[in-house]
Amino acid sequence: MNTFIGFSLVVGIGSTLVLDLWGLILFRLKGMTPTDWGSVGRWLLGLRQGKWVVTQGDNRPPSVVEKVSGWSFHYLVGIAYAVIVVIGWGMPFIHTPTFPPLFLVGIVLSSIAGLTLFMPAMGAGFCGRKIPHQAKAILMMLIAHTIFALGQYGFALLYAST
């Protein structure tokens, strides 16, 4: 069980960190605003009150609790995707990781979740239909999740080599 937990933490946290570094690079080089995890925290905390979608007119800066909630959720989701890989492909995957399962989880599953759950929850509509430049947003999501999957693979290989 310790191997399962260790793998999930290393791969989940490591690949999410790679994704965040990618966002930072895009911000520095292209001025692209990264995901506002404080708003995600606001959405999460609003779920307790039955608010399934973030209110778009709410321009208050996120509170510390909202920021911590959003960032924690972000990393927990990364860990959950690592858990899904091990559950789906079994414990031997930890010792001999291959890219196809990480492609399916890190790119396909995470992009579908982003487009059909996350975007609507953040007020962007199903597959971002309510935002300008929808196609660009989807493309950027696919690129980011490819970076995430490559991070998963790199950290899976690193964990397997220890």
C-alpha positions as protocol buffer text, in pm:
chain_id: "A"
residue {
  index: 1
  type: MET
  ca { x: 0 y: 0 z: 0 }
}
residue {
  index: 2
  type: ASN
  ca { x: 288 y: 240 z: 68 }
}
residue {
  index: 3
  type: THR
  ca { x: 405 y: 198 z: -292 }
}
residue {
  index: 4
  type: PHE
  ca { x: 56 y: 288 z: -418 }
}
residue {
  index: 5
  type: ILE
  ca { x: 40 y: 599 z: -199 }
}
residue {
  index: 6
  type: GLY
  ca { x: 399 y: 702 z: -274 }
}
residue {
  index: 7
  type: PHE
  ca { x: 350 y: 666 z: -649 }
}
residue {
  index: 8
  type: SER
  ca { x: 21 y: 857 z: -640 }
}
residue {
  index: 9
  type: LEU
  ca { x: 173 y: 1143 z: -442 }
}
residue {
  index: 10
  type: VAL
  ca { x: 494 y: 1170 z: -646 }
}
residue {
  index: 11
  type: VAL
  ca { x: 325 y: 1144 z: -985 }
}
residue {
  index: 12
  type: GLY
  ca { x: 19 y: 1350 z: -890 }
}
residue {
  index: 13
  type: ILE
  ca { x: 203 y: 1637 z: -722 }
}
residue {
  index: 14
  type: GLY
  ca { x: 497 y: 1630 z: -962 }
}
residue {
  index: 15
  type: SER
  ca { x: 286 y: 1639 z: -1279 }
}
residue {
  index: 16
  type: THR
  ca { x: 61 y: 1911 z: -1138 }
}
residue {
  index: 17
  type: LEU
  ca { x: 370 y: 2114 z: -1058 }
}
residue {
  index: 18
  type: VAL
  ca { x: 486 y: 2067 z: -1420 }
}
residue {
  index: 19
  type: LEU
  ca { x: 146 y: 2193 z: -1535 }
}
residue {
  index: 20
  type: ASP
  ca { x: 177 y: 2499 z: -1311 }
}
residue {
  index: 21
  type: LEU
  ca { x: 527 y: 2569 z: -1440 }
}
residue {
  index: 22
  type: TRP
  ca { x: 389 y: 2553 z: -1794 }
}
residue {
  index: 23
  type: GLY
  ca { x: 125 y: 2810 z: -1695 }
}
residue {
  index: 24
  type: LEU
  ca { x: 395 y: 3033 z: -1549 }
}
residue {
  index: 25
  type: ILE
  ca { x: 601 y: 3008 z: -1868 }
}
residue {
  index: 26
  type: LEU
  ca { x: 297 y: 3102 z: -2078 }
}
residue {
  index: 27
  type: PHE
  ca { x: 230 y: 3398 z: -1850 }
}
residue {
  index: 28
  type: ARG
  ca { x: 590 y: 3520 z: -1868 }
}
residue {
  index: 29
  type: LEU
  ca { x: 634 y: 3472 z: -2242 }
}
residue {
  index: 30
  type: LYS
  ca { x: 285 y: 3535 z: -2378 }
}
residue {
  index: 31
  type: GLY
  ca { x: 105 y: 3720 z: -2098 }
}
residue {
  index: 32
  type: MET
  ca { x: -158 y: 3444 z: -2081 }
}
residue {
  index: 33
  type: THR
  ca { x: -336 y: 3457 z: -1747 }
}
residue {
  index: 34
  type: PRO
  ca { x: -314 y: 3124 z: -1563 }
}
residue {
  index: 35
  type: THR
  ca { x: -612 y: 2959 z: -1396 }
}
residue {
  index: 36
  type: ASP
  ca { x: -736 y: 3156 z: -1097 }
}
residue {
  index: 37
  type: TRP
  ca { x: -740 y: 2885 z: -831 }
}
residue {
  index: 38
  type: GLY
  ca { x: -896 y: 3131 z: -585 }
}
residue {
  index: 39
  type: SER
  ca { x: -1206 y: 3139 z: -806 }
}
residue {
  index: 40
  type: VAL
  ca { x: -1204 y: 2761 z: -812 }
}
residue {
  index: 41
  type: GLY
  ca { x: -1193 y: 2769 z: -432 }
}
residue {
  index: 42
  type: ARG
  ca { x: -1489 y: 3009 z: -432 }
}
residue {
  index: 43
  type: TRP
  ca { x: -1678 y: 2763 z: -651 }
}
residue {
  index: 44
  type: LEU
  ca { x: -1590 y: 2471 z: -421 }
}
residue {
  index: 45
  type: LEU
  ca { x: -1699 y: 2658 z: -110 }
}
residue {
  index: 46
  type: GLY
  ca { x: -2018 y: 2766 z: -287 }
}
residue {
  index: 47
  type: LEU
  ca { x: -2112 y: 2403 z: -348 }
}
residue {
  index: 48
  type: ARG
  ca { x: -2203 y: 2377 z: 21 }
}
residue {
  index: 49
  type: GLN
  ca { x: -2470 y: 2640 z: -42 }
}
residue {
  index: 50
  type: GLY
  ca { x: -2598 y: 2470 z: -356 }
}
residue {
  index: 51
  type: LYS
  ca { x: -2419 y: 2706 z: -597 }
}
residue {
  index: 52
  type: TRP
  ca { x: -2315 y: 2479 z: -882 }
}
residue {
  index: 53
  type: VAL
  ca { x: -2174 y: 2757 z: -1101 }
}
residue {
  index: 54
  type: VAL
  ca { x: -1949 y: 3049 z: -1007 }
}
residue {
  index: 55
  type: THR
  ca { x: -2131 y: 3382 z: -1022 }
}
residue {
  index: 56
  type: GLN
  ca { x: -1972 y: 3576 z: -1308 }
}
residue {
  index: 57
  type: GLY
  ca { x: -2044 y: 3922 z: -1163 }
}
residue {
  index: 58
  type: ASP
  ca { x: -1852 y: 3854 z: -841 }
}
residue {
  index: 59
  type: ASN
  ca { x: -1534 y: 4061 z: -876 }
}
residue {
  index: 60
  type: ARG
  ca { x: -1420 y: 4038 z: -514 }
}
residue {
  index: 61
  type: PRO
  ca { x: -1062 y: 3922 z: -480 }
}
residue {
  index: 62
  type: PRO
  ca { x: -1051 y: 3561 z: -358 }
}
residue {
  index: 63
  type: SER
  ca { x: -1002 y: 3518 z: 16 }
}
residue {
  index: 64
  type: VAL
  ca { x: -712 y: 3321 z: 163 }
}
residue {
  index: 65
  type: VAL
  ca { x: -951 y: 3033 z: 236 }
}
residue {
  index: 66
  type: GLU
  ca { x: -1071 y: 3034 z: -126 }
}
residue {
  index: 67
  type: LYS
  ca { x: -714 y: 3038 z: -256 }
}
residue {
  index: 68
  type: VAL
  ca { x: -604 y: 2754 z: -28 }
}
residue {
  index: 69
  type: SER
  ca { x: -916 y: 2555 z: -118 }
}
residue {
  index: 70
  type: GLY
  ca { x: -862 y: 2606 z: -491 }
}
residue {
  index: 71
  type: TRP
  ca { x: -492 y: 2524 z: -489 }
}
residue {
  index: 72
  type: SER
  ca { x: -550 y: 2219 z: -266 }
}
residue {
  index: 73
  type: PHE
  ca { x: -824 y: 2097 z: -499 }
}
residue {
  index: 74
  type: HIS
  ca { x: -594 y: 2145 z: -799 }
}
residue {
  index: 75
  type: TYR
  ca { x: -323 y: 1923 z: -647 }
}
residue {
  index: 76
  type: LEU
  ca { x: -572 y: 1668 z: -513 }
}
residue {
  index: 77
  type: VAL
  ca { x: -711 y: 1628 z: -866 }
}
residue {
  index: 78
  type: GLY
  ca { x: -357 y: 1567 z: -992 }
}
residue {
  index: 79
  type: ILE
  ca { x: -313 y: 1298 z: -727 }
}
residue {
  index: 80
  type: ALA
  ca { x: -653 y: 1150 z: -816 }
}
residue {
  index: 81
  type: TYR
  ca { x: -548 y: 1110 z: -1180 }
}
residue {
  index: 82
  type: ALA
  ca { x: -238 y: 917 z: -1064 }
}
residue {
  index: 83
  type: VAL
  ca { x: -464 y: 697 z: -848 }
}
residue {
  index: 84
  type: ILE
  ca { x: -691 y: 633 z: -1148 }
}
residue {
  index: 85
  type: VAL
  ca { x: -395 y: 511 z: -1353 }
}
residue {
  index: 86
  type: VAL
  ca { x: -292 y: 259 z: -1087 }
}
residue {
  index: 87
  type: ILE
  ca { x: -650 y: 142 z: -1031 }
}
residue {
  index: 88
  type: GLY
  ca { x: -703 y: 106 z: -1406 }
}
residue {
  index: 89
  type: TRP
  ca { x: -372 y: -60 z: -1498 }
}
residue {
  index: 90
  type: GLY
  ca { x: -279 y: -228 z: -1171 }
}
residue {
  index: 91
  type: MET
  ca { x: 14 y: -222 z: -933 }
}
residue {
  index: 92
  type: PRO
  ca { x: 262 y: -355 z: -1194 }
}
residue {
  index: 93
  type: PHE
  ca { x: 224 y: -21 z: -1375 }
}
residue {
  index: 94
  type: ILE
  ca { x: 406 y: 148 z: -1087 }
}
residue {
  index: 95
  type: HIS
  ca { x: 721 y: -51 z: -1163 }
}
residue {
  index: 96
  type: THR
  ca { x: 694 y: -50 z: -1545 }
}
residue {
  index: 97
  type: PRO
  ca { x: 507 y: 265 z: -1650 }
}
residue {
  index: 98
  type: THR
  ca { x: 415 y: 318 z: -2013 }
}
residue {
  index: 99
  type: PHE
  ca { x: 281 y: 628 z: -2183 }
}
residue {
  index: 100
  type: PRO
  ca { x: -53 y: 506 z: -2330 }
}
residue {
  index: 101
  type: PRO
  ca { x: -238 y: 485 z: -1995 }
}
residue {
  index: 102
  type: LEU
  ca { x: -106 y: 828 z: -1901 }
}
residue {
  index: 103
  type: PHE
  ca { x: -217 y: 959 z: -2240 }
}
residue {
  index: 104
  type: LEU
  ca { x: -569 y: 828 z: -2174 }
}
residue {
  index: 105
  type: VAL
  ca { x: -592 y: 966 z: -1821 }
}
residue {
  index: 106
  type: GLY
  ca { x: -367 y: 1273 z: -1842 }
}
residue {
  index: 107
  type: ILE
  ca { x: -490 y: 1405 z: -2175 }
}
residue {
  index: 108
  type: VAL
  ca { x: -819 y: 1241 z: -2272 }
}
residue {
  index: 109
  type: LEU
  ca { x: -992 y: 1200 z: -1933 }
}
residue {
  index: 110
  type: SER
  ca { x: -863 y: 1525 z: -1784 }
}
residue {
  index: 111
  type: SER
  ca { x: -960 y: 1724 z: -2096 }
}
residue {
  index: 112
  type: ILE
  ca { x: -1308 y: 1573 z: -2104 }
}
residue {
  index: 113
  type: ALA
  ca { x: -1348 y: 1656 z: -1735 }
}
residue {
  index: 114
  type: GLY
  ca { x: -1222 y: 2009 z: -1794 }
}
residue {
  index: 115
  type: LEU
  ca { x: -1453 y: 2070 z: -2088 }
}
residue {
  index: 116
  type: THR
  ca { x: -1767 y: 1910 z: -1947 }
}
residue {
  index: 117
  type: LEU
  ca { x: -1737 y: 1972 z: -1571 }
}
residue {
  index: 118
  type: PHE
  ca { x: -1481 y: 2241 z: -1491 }
}
residue {
  index: 119
  type: MET
  ca { x: -1564 y: 2494 z: -1765 }
}
residue {
  index: 120
  type: PRO
  ca { x: -1939 y: 2483 z: -1695 }
}
residue {
  index: 121
  type: ALA
  ca { x: -1877 y: 2512 z: -1319 }
}
residue {
  index: 122
  type: MET
  ca { x: -1664 y: 2821 z: -1377 }
}
residue {
  index: 123
  type: GLY
  ca { x: -1942 y: 2979 z: -1586 }
}
residue {
  index: 124
  type: ALA
  ca { x: -1787 y: 2918 z: -1929 }
}
residue {
  index: 125
  type: GLY
  ca { x: -2057 y: 2675 z: -2040 }
}
residue {
  index: 126
  type: PHE
  ca { x: -2028 y: 2326 z: -2181 }
}
residue {
  index: 127
  type: CYS
  ca { x: -1696 y: 2302 z: -2367 }
}
residue {
  index: 128
  type: GLY
  ca { x: -1646 y: 2676 z: -2313 }
}
residue {
  index: 129
  type: ARG
  ca { x: -1930 y: 2776 z: -2548 }
}
residue {
  index: 130
  type: LYS
  ca { x: -1991 y: 3099 z: -2354 }
}
residue {
  index: 131
  type: ILE
  ca { x: -1639 y: 3236 z: -2385 }
}
residue {
  index: 132
  type: PRO
  ca { x: -1482 y: 3428 z: -2669 }
}
residue {
  index: 133
  type: HIS
  ca { x: -1218 y: 3234 z: -2862 }
}
residue {
  index: 134
  type: GLN
  ca { x: -1363 y: 2897 z: -2760 }
}
residue {
  index: 135
  type: ALA
  ca { x: -1146 y: 2702 z: -3006 }
}
residue {
  index: 136
  type: LYS
  ca { x: -828 y: 2866 z: -2874 }
}
residue {
  index: 137
  type: ALA
  ca { x: -930 y: 2786 z: -2515 }
}
residue {
  index: 138
  type: ILE
  ca { x: -989 y: 2421 z: -2604 }
}
residue {
  index: 139
  type: LEU
  ca { x: -656 y: 2402 z: -2789 }
}
residue {
  index: 140
  type: MET
  ca { x: -472 y: 2556 z: -2493 }
}
residue {
  index: 141
  type: MET
  ca { x: -641 y: 2307 z: -2259 }
}
residue {
  index: 142
  type: LEU
  ca { x: -532 y: 2016 z: -2478 }
}
residue {
  index: 143
  type: ILE
  ca { x: -175 y: 2146 z: -2488 }
}
residue {
  index: 144
  type: ALA
  ca { x: -171 y: 2199 z: -2111 }
}
residue {
  index: 145
  type: HIS
  ca { x: -305 y: 1850 z: -2047 }
}
residue {
  index: 146
  type: THR
  ca { x: -45 y: 1705 z: -2283 }
}
residue {
  index: 147
  type: ILE
  ca { x: 221 y: 1878 z: -2073 }
}
residue {
  index: 148
  type: PHE
  ca { x: 50 y: 1733 z: -1763 }
}
residue {
  index: 149
  type: ALA
  ca { x: 57 y: 1380 z: -1913 }
}
residue {
  index: 150
  type: LEU
  ca { x: 425 y: 1417 z: -2004 }
}
residue {
  index: 151
  type: GLY
  ca { x: 485 y: 1524 z: -1644 }
}
residue {
  index: 152
  type: GLN
  ca { x: 297 y: 1216 z: -1524 }
}
residue {
  index: 153
  type: TYR
  ca { x: 514 y: 996 z: -1743 }
}
residue {
  index: 154
  type: GLY
  ca { x: 837 y: 1161 z: -1634 }
}
residue {
  index: 155
  type: PHE
  ca { x: 752 y: 1130 z: -1265 }
}
residue {
  index: 156
  type: ALA
  ca { x: 625 y: 773 z: -1314 }
}
residue {
  index: 157
  type: LEU
  ca { x: 958 y: 680 z: -1472 }
}
residue {
  index: 158
  type: LEU
  ca { x: 1142 y: 859 z: -1191 }
}
residue {
  index: 159
  type: TYR
  ca { x: 941 y: 672 z: -927 }
}
residue {
  index: 160
  type: ALA
  ca { x: 995 y: 336 z: -1102 }
}
residue {
  index: 161
  type: SER
  ca { x: 1371 y: 394 z: -1110 }
}
residue {
  index: 162
  type: THR
  ca { x: 1395 y: 436 z: -731 }
}
